[in-house]
Amino acid sequence: MRKKRLNKIWLTCLGFSLCILCSAVFAPFTYIAAQPDDKSNEPNKYTDVPPNVHSSYHAFAKPVVLIDVGHGGVDGGTSHKGILEKDINLAIAQKLYLILRSQGYPAVLNRDKDYALSDDNRWLQSKSRHLKDLAQRKSLTEQLPTALVVSLHVNWTKRTEKRGPIVLYQDEGSSYLLAERIQHSLNRLFCMNRKTVYGKPFYLLNKIRQPAVIVETGFISNEQDRAMLSEDRGQKSIAEAIAAGIIAHLTAW
C-alpha cells in the first residue's frame, strides 16, 4: 500500500516537471507567433508617411528643438567659388546644437555629417530625390517629440549688394513669434532691421504640424555676409544669435 502511494506521488511530480519543461521550451515560439507579421510594416507607396511613424517610444523625456540642416550629400545647395551652402548649414547647426544643449535645452540634428537625407528614405515610392529628402525631414518631426523646428539655409541673389538674415514663418501664431524673436536677435548681430517673411510656398512650413521656421542666415552672394558665413567665428556668432531667439521663445510661455 505504501509502495503504491509513493508511486502515485512520484508520477504526480513527474507530471509537474514535464509541464514546466514544455512551458520553457514552447513559450518563445508562442511569443513569436503572437507578434505582428513583418508585412504589416511595409510602407504605403501612395502616402508620404513612413511605417510606424506615430510610435510613442523614443529616447527623449521631453520635446526637443529639431535643427533641420538644409541640403547635404549630392545636394550642395547654393554656392560661391567652392563655398557650399550645405557645409555652412552643418557648421552653424552643430554650433547651435552645442549651445542649446549646454544651456539645458534638448536639441537634435537631423544630420550631423555630409549626406543627403533622401538616402535614409526607403519608404516613399518616388523617383524624386528632392521629394524624398523633404518627406524624410518631415517624418522625423513625427518620430520625435518635437517642440519646434528650426531649418537652416543660406540665401543667394544676383544683386550682390543685398545682404542680411531672413526668417520665414508658417501661417501659425507660435511660428510667427518664434521667427520674430530669431529675426530680432540676428538683426542685432548684423546691425540691420530686416523683417520676417511668410513662407507660404515652402514644403516644410506647410507640412510640419509643429511650430517651424526657416532661417536664411545670410547671402552667400554678398561679400560681407559670405565672410561671416564661412568663418568659424562668424558661424558661432550666428548660432548664438539663433539660440538666443529660440530660448527667448521657449521661456516666454
Stockholm file with secondary structure:
# STOCKHOLM 1.0

chainA/1-253         MRKKRLNKIWLTCLGFSLCILCSAVFAPFTYIAAQPDDKSNEPNKYTDVPPNVHSSYHAFAKPVVLIDVGHGGVDGGTSHKGILEKDINLAIAQKLYLILRSQGYPAVLNRDKDYALSDDNRWLQSKSRHLKDLAQRKSLTEQLPTALVVSLHVNWTKRTEKRGPIVLYQDEGSSYLLAERIQHSLNRLFCMNRKTVYGKPFYLLNKIRQPAVIVETGFISNEQDRAMLSEDRGQKSIAEAIAAGIIAHLTAW
#=GR chainA/1-253 SS CHHHHHHHHHHHHHHHHHHHHHHHHHHHHHHHHHSCCGGGGCCCTTCSCCTTTTCCCCSCSSCEEEEEECCBTTBCCSEETTEEHHHHHHHHHHHHHHHHHHTTCCEEESCSSSCCGGGGCCSCCCSCHHHHHHHHHHHHHHHTTEEEEEEEEEECCSCTTCCCCEEEECSSHHHHHHHHHHHHHHHHHHTCCCCCEECTTCHHHHHCSSCEEEEEEEETTSHHHHHHHHSHHHHHHHHHHHHHHHHHHHTCC
#=GC SS_cons         CHHHHHHHHHHHHHHHHHHHHHHHHHHHHHHHHHSCCGGGGCCCTTCSCCTTTTCCCCSCSSCEEEEEECCBTTBCCSEETTEEHHHHHHHHHHHHHHHHHHTTCCEEESCSSSCCGGGGCCSCCCSCHHHHHHHHHHHHHHHTTEEEEEEEEEECCSCTTCCCCEEEECSSHHHHHHHHHHHHHHHHHHTCCCCCEECTTCHHHHHCSSCEEEEEEEETTSHHHHHHHHSHHHHHHHHHHHHHHHHHHHTCC
//
